[in-house]
């Protein structure tokens, strides 16, 4: 009986982890890697957490963007967490370049359970504080992903 319970719990945990990993590593399904946008504005809020940290950035015209950034563990392991916490504070002006989120229909083609998305969400390739000494960027990638029709 006990062995059966252990196997059941292990199976459920493995299925949950696999599902979570699949969603976590599916950025190309959520973000359009064939498009890049650059936004500049002031930070409304920052939450450092796993699996993704979130920055809310408000542009000069009042539009709010959510920046779906690296997780707490990744920032800690890369030694960037303390610098990010010091630089990315309320009111700081930053520039973010990244990939915009896809529309709901495109995402639902792969994840039918998604019902809505914030159309002002960005997966950052780089973040820079204006007039400050903080900058963060992913490793350079090819200029155009191979599956882009341009």
Backbone as CSV, one residue per row, in Angstrom:
resi,resn,N_x,N_y,N_z,CA_x,CA_y,CA_z,C_x,C_y,C_z
1,UNK,0.834,-1.193,0.000,0.000,0.000,0.000,0.876,1.253,0.000
2,UNK,1.870,1.275,0.909,2.738,2.449,1.022,3.531,2.664,-0.266
3,UNK,4.021,1.567,-0.873,4.792,1.670,-2.113,3.910,2.230,-3.232
4,UNK,2.664,1.795,-3.288,1.731,2.300,-4.298,1.489,3.794,-4.135
5,UNK,1.380,4.264,-2.890,1.180,5.679,-2.615,2.404,6.495,-3.033
6,UNK,3.593,5.962,-2.736,4.837,6.642,-3.123,4.920,6.758,-4.645
7,UNK,4.575,5.696,-5.351,4.611,5.712,-6.819,3.598,6.727,-7.361
8,UNK,2.414,6.757,-6.785,1.384,7.708,-7.216,1.853,9.144,-7.008
9,UNK,2.377,9.446,-5.841,2.862,10.801,-5.550,4.009,11.159,-6.498
10,UNK,4.922,10.247,-6.729,6.058,10.501,-7.631,5.567,10.746,-9.051
11,UNK,4.571,9.980,-9.493,4.030,10.145,-10.841,3.364,11.507,-10.992
12,UNK,2.577,11.901,-10.012,1.912,13.212,-10.054,2.944,14.332,-10.057
13,UNK,3.961,14.215,-9.218,5.009,15.246,-9.162,5.754,15.339,-10.483
14,UNK,6.064,14.200,-11.078,6.765,14.188,-12.360,5.904,14.798,-13.461
15,UNK,4.628,14.465,-13.489,3.725,15.024,-14.503,3.597,16.536,-14.339
16,UNK,3.476,16.989,-13.103,3.368,18.435,-12.850,4.652,19.149,-13.258
17,UNK,5.776,18.567,-12.942,7.060,19.183,-13.304,7.234,19.216,-14.811
18,UNK,6.864,18.148,-15.494,6.995,18.112,-16.953,6.086,19.140,-17.598
19,UNK,4.855,19.257,-17.102,3.923,20.244,-17.632,4.449,21.650,-17.415
20,UNK,4.955,21.929,-16.229,5.499,23.238,-15.909,6.721,23.542,-16.768
21,UNK,7.599,22.559,-16.932,8.801,22.771,-17.744,8.422,23.012,-19.189
22,UNK,7.430,22.292,-19.680,6.994,22.489,-21.061,6.483,23.909,-21.266
23,UNK,5.671,24.400,-20.353,5.148,25.766,-20.474,6.269,26.773,-20.294
24,UNK,7.182,26.513,-19.358,8.255,27.458,-19.085,9.204,27.595,-20.273
25,UNK,9.453,26.505,-20.975,10.406,26.524,-22.080,9.703,26.674,-23.420
26,UNK,8.581,27.342,-23.436,7.805,27.499,-24.656,7.739,28.963,-25.087
27,UNK,8.760,29.741,-24.769,8.753,31.160,-25.122,8.446,31.423,-26.589
28,UNK,8.956,30.620,-27.530,8.621,30.902,-28.931,7.121,30.812,-29.223
29,UNK,6.386,30.051,-28.426,4.943,29.967,-28.609,4.225,31.175,-28.011
30,UNK,4.825,31.806,-27.020,4.219,32.951,-26.361,4.726,34.283,-26.913
31,UNK,6.003,34.345,-27.265,6.613,35.595,-27.700,7.080,35.480,-29.143
32,UNK,6.830,36.522,-29.923,7.179,36.536,-31.340,8.653,36.882,-31.500
33,UNK,9.475,35.864,-31.683,10.912,36.073,-31.784,11.323,36.666,-33.133
34,UNK,10.358,36.847,-34.020,10.633,37.480,-35.305,10.408,38.985,-35.242
35,UNK,9.890,39.469,-34.129,9.657,40.906,-33.946,10.420,41.388,-32.721
36,UNK,10.873,42.601,-32.789,11.571,43.208,-31.657,10.994,44.598,-31.430
37,UNK,10.777,44.934,-30.163,10.324,46.280,-29.831,11.251,46.870,-28.778
38,UNK,11.319,48.178,-28.761,12.068,48.889,-27.731,11.114,49.857,-27.069
39,UNK,11.049,49.792,-25.751,10.193,50.701,-24.987,11.046,51.415,-23.946
40,UNK,10.669,52.637,-23.649,11.373,53.414,-22.635,10.331,54.042,-21.724
41,UNK,10.613,54.020,-20.448,9.697,54.614,-19.495,10.211,54.465,-18.082
42,UNK,9.317,54.732,-17.137,9.673,54.670,-15.718,9.074,53.421,-15.072
43,UNK,9.805,52.894,-14.109,9.371,51.687,-13.413,8.239,52.020,-12.441
44,UNK,7.143,51.284,-12.576,6.037,51.351,-11.613,6.250,50.349,-10.488
45,UNK,6.748,49.158,-10.858,6.996,48.135,-9.842,7.932,47.066,-10.389
46,UNK,8.587,46.383,-9.460,9.444,45.246,-9.792,9.199,44.171,-8.738
47,UNK,9.039,42.945,-9.203,8.911,41.812,-8.298,9.950,40.783,-8.732
48,UNK,10.907,40.515,-7.857,11.930,39.504,-8.113,11.427,38.192,-7.540
49,UNK,11.150,37.219,-8.436,10.613,35.933,-7.993,10.912,34.872,-9.040
50,UNK,10.705,33.617,-8.665,10.805,32.510,-9.609,9.404,32.077,-9.987
51,UNK,9.164,31.639,-11.195,10.158,31.406,-12.229,10.505,32.653,-13.059
52,UNK,9.725,33.729,-12.929,10.006,34.945,-13.695,9.863,36.158,-12.803
53,UNK,10.802,37.066,-12.921,10.654,38.372,-12.271,9.813,39.234,-13.199
54,UNK,9.095,40.184,-12.626,8.225,41.044,-13.426,8.539,42.505,-13.150
55,UNK,8.653,43.267,-14.233,8.818,44.712,-14.145,7.615,45.333,-14.824
56,UNK,6.986,46.290,-14.170,5.928,47.061,-14.813,6.539,48.410,-15.155
57,UNK,6.511,48.726,-16.427,7.132,49.922,-16.979,6.032,50.794,-17.581
58,UNK,6.037,52.071,-17.263,5.032,52.995,-17.816,5.736,53.977,-18.748
59,UNK,5.299,53.997,-20.011,5.884,54.901,-20.998,5.367,56.323,-20.763
60,UNK,5.966,57.287,-21.453,5.579,58.683,-21.270,4.132,58.960,-21.655
61,UNK,3.562,58.137,-22.548,2.154,58.334,-22.920,1.193,57.633,-21.961
62,UNK,1.726,57.005,-20.911,0.893,56.370,-19.888,0.640,54.891,-20.100
63,UNK,1.122,54.321,-21.188,0.927,52.901,-21.451,1.787,52.070,-20.501
64,UNK,1.169,51.078,-19.876,1.898,50.188,-18.964,2.286,48.919,-19.710
65,UNK,3.534,48.510,-19.562,4.056,47.273,-20.136,4.523,46.375,-19.001
66,UNK,4.317,45.075,-19.192,4.853,44.091,-18.271,6.055,43.447,-18.927
67,UNK,7.185,43.485,-18.241,8.416,42.878,-18.729,8.586,41.568,-17.979
68,UNK,8.466,40.461,-18.709,8.515,39.105,-18.171,9.968,38.662,-18.185
69,UNK,10.677,38.896,-17.075,12.137,38.827,-17.038,12.646,37.542,-16.404
70,UNK,13.944,37.463,-16.239,14.632,36.312,-15.649,14.163,36.073,-14.214
71,UNK,14.235,34.841,-13.805,13.823,34.481,-12.455,14.857,34.838,-11.404
72,UNK,14.410,34.828,-10.175,15.249,35.154,-9.025,16.479,34.255,-8.965
73,UNK,16.298,32.969,-9.151,17.420,32.030,-9.077,18.452,32.332,-10.165
74,UNK,18.012,32.586,-11.389,18.936,32.885,-12.474,19.709,34.172,-12.223
75,UNK,19.022,35.196,-11.748,19.702,36.462,-11.450,20.703,36.291,-10.309
76,UNK,20.349,35.481,-9.329,21.254,35.220,-8.211,22.480,34.443,-8.686
77,UNK,22.256,33.388,-9.467,23.359,32.553,-9.950,24.309,33.327,-10.858
78,UNK,23.778,34.295,-11.603,24.620,35.086,-12.504,25.250,36.291,-11.817
79,UNK,24.974,36.467,-10.540,25.559,37.573,-9.787,24.957,38.928,-10.097
80,UNK,23.782,38.948,-10.724,23.186,40.226,-11.120,22.072,40.728,-10.230
81,UNK,21.676,39.944,-9.240,20.511,40.314,-8.434,20.727,41.591,-7.640
82,UNK,21.857,41.732,-6.945,22.080,42.924,-6.120,22.108,44.188,-6.969
83,UNK,22.784,44.138,-8.122,22.842,45.305,-9.013,21.455,45.641,-9.552
84,UNK,20.680,44.603,-9.906,19.323,44.825,-10.418,18.441,45.456,-9.348
85,UNK,18.517,44.947,-8.119,17.700,45.503,-7.037,18.068,46.953,-6.737
86,UNK,19.345,47.290,-6.855,19.782,48.663,-6.587,19.364,49.611,-7.711
87,UNK,19.384,49.141,-8.952,19.131,50.024,-10.100,17.668,50.085,-10.521
88,UNK,16.960,48.977,-10.395,15.599,48.898,-10.917,14.593,49.174,-9.801
89,UNK,14.472,50.442,-9.474,13.609,50.881,-8.382,12.487,51.750,-8.937
90,UNK,11.459,51.946,-8.138,10.322,52.771,-8.536,10.801,54.116,-9.077
91,UNK,10.305,54.484,-10.240,10.613,55.773,-10.834,11.851,55.794,-11.708
92,UNK,12.686,54.767,-11.637,13.894,54.735,-12.470,13.483,54.625,-13.933
93,UNK,14.188,55.348,-14.789,13.915,55.319,-16.222,14.768,54.223,-16.859
94,UNK,14.098,53.324,-17.603,14.799,52.223,-18.248,14.377,52.101,-19.709
95,UNK,15.229,51.417,-20.460,14.940,51.057,-21.848,14.971,49.539,-21.924
96,UNK,13.919,48.969,-22.495,13.815,47.519,-22.644,13.662,47.202,-24.127
97,UNK,14.469,46.288,-24.607,14.330,45.786,-25.972,14.047,44.302,-25.869
98,UNK,13.031,43.862,-26.599,12.691,42.447,-26.529,11.625,42.057,-27.512
99,UNK,11.088,40.866,-27.296,10.080,40.302,-28.181,8.693,40.491,-27.588
100,UNK,7.740,40.988,-28.397,6.377,41.179,-27.888,5.633,39.857,-27.780
101,UNK,4.636,39.834,-26.914,3.826,38.638,-26.766,2.960,38.450,-28.011
102,UNK,2.678,37.224,-28.325,1.792,36.916,-29.456,0.338,37.169,-29.052
103,UNK,-0.561,37.190,-30.024,-1.971,37.365,-29.671,-2.538,36.033,-29.173
104,UNK,-3.690,36.106,-28.544,-4.293,34.933,-27.892,-4.494,33.785,-28.869
105,UNK,-4.960,34.073,-30.077,-5.223,32.999,-31.045,-3.941,32.241,-31.387
106,UNK,-2.840,32.948,-31.538,-1.572,32.283,-31.849,-1.127,31.396,-30.685
107,UNK,-1.294,31.872,-29.472,-0.897,31.092,-28.302,-1.820,29.887,-28.120
108,UNK,-3.122,30.091,-28.342,-4.082,28.995,-28.172,-3.859,27.851,-29.153
109,UNK,-3.184,28.106,-30.248,-2.870,27.027,-31.189,-1.987,25.969,-30.522
110,UNK,-1.268,26.363,-29.486,-0.379,25.436,-28.774,-0.824,25.171,-27.340
111,UNK,-1.520,26.134,-26.749,-1.975,26.037,-25.357,-3.435,26.468,-25.293
112,UNK,-4.341,25.523,-25.514,-5.764,25.849,-25.615,-6.356,26.383,-24.316
113,UNK,-5.678,26.170,-23.187,-6.215,26.627,-21.905,-5.974,28.121,-21.662
114,UNK,-5.169,28.783,-22.487,-4.913,30.213,-22.328,-6.137,30.974,-22.829
115,UNK,-6.710,31.798,-21.988,-7.929,32.527,-22.346,-7.673,33.995,-22.686
116,UNK,-6.618,34.587,-22.118,-6.321,35.986,-22.416,-4.853,36.258,-22.117
117,UNK,-4.343,37.314,-22.711,-2.985,37.768,-22.442,-2.986,39.288,-22.374
118,UNK,-2.015,39.810,-21.678,-1.807,41.258,-21.670,-1.035,41.579,-22.945
119,UNK,-1.629,42.315,-23.882,-0.948,42.575,-25.147,0.306,43.442,-25.003
120,UNK,0.501,44.045,-23.851,1.670,44.882,-23.592,2.685,44.138,-22.726
121,UNK,2.976,42.910,-23.113,3.952,42.099,-22.392,5.156,41.871,-23.304
122,UNK,6.339,41.976,-22.715,7.579,41.860,-23.473,8.499,40.845,-22.798
123,UNK,9.132,40.013,-23.615,10.183,39.105,-23.170,11.498,39.816,-23.485
124,UNK,12.216,40.326,-22.480,13.360,41.200,-22.766,14.592,40.478,-23.287
125,UNK,15.257,41.116,-24.221,16.587,40.697,-24.664,17.629,41.559,-23.963
126,UNK,17.235,42.810,-23.627,18.136,43.692,-22.888,17.331,44.691,-22.066
127,UNK,17.918,45.098,-20.945,17.348,46.103,-20.050,18.491,47.034,-19.669
128,UNK,18.236,48.338,-19.762,19.274,49.316,-19.436,18.644,50.468,-18.670
129,UNK,19.298,50.877,-17.587,18.832,52.048,-16.854,19.405,53.292,-17.541
130,UNK,18.531,54.244,-17.859,18.943,55.467,-18.529,19.740,56.318,-17.549
131,UNK,20.909,56.773,-17.982,21.738,57.620,-17.134,22.361,56.904,-15.959
132,UNK,22.255,55.589,-15.933,22.821,54.826,-14.823,23.842,53.840,-15.325
133,UNK,24.318,53.040,-14.425,25.358,52.098,-14.812,24.859,50.653,-14.867
134,UNK,23.541,50.457,-14.867,23.008,49.103,-14.914,22.606,48.744,-16.335
135,UNK,23.057,47.583,-16.777,22.553,47.020,-18.025,22.615,45.506,-17.916
136,UNK,21.669,44.870,-18.555,21.570,43.419,-18.571,21.194,43.028,-19.994
137,UNK,21.759,41.946,-20.487,21.393,41.469,-21.823,21.624,39.977,-21.924
138,UNK,20.796,39.339,-22.733,21.010,37.937,-23.061,22.171,37.843,-24.031
139,UNK,22.716,36.666,-24.160,23.771,36.445,-25.141,23.235,36.772,-26.529
140,UNK,24.091,37.301,-27.395,23.630,37.620,-28.759,23.079,36.377,-29.455
141,UNK,22.057,36.603,-30.260,21.458,35.526,-31.044,21.545,35.910,-32.516
142,UNK,21.300,34.969,-33.405,21.279,35.321,-34.824,20.267,36.450,-35.053
143,UNK,20.500,37.328,-36.027,19.615,38.466,-36.244,18.180,38.100,-36.557
144,UNK,17.959,36.971,-37.205,16.611,36.541,-37.532,16.483,35.049,-37.275
145,UNK,15.529,34.654,-36.417,15.320,33.213,-36.215,15.001,32.545,-37.549
146,UNK,15.353,31.285,-37.713,15.198,30.619,-39.016,13.768,30.473,-39.494
147,UNK,12.779,30.573,-38.623,11.389,30.353,-39.043,10.625,31.646,-39.295
148,UNK,11.293,32.773,-39.452,10.620,34.045,-39.699,10.401,34.239,-41.203
149,UNK,9.192,34.620,-41.556,8.889,34.944,-42.958,8.920,36.447,-43.115
150,UNK,9.954,36.956,-43.723,10.079,38.408,-43.879,10.144,38.746,-45.336
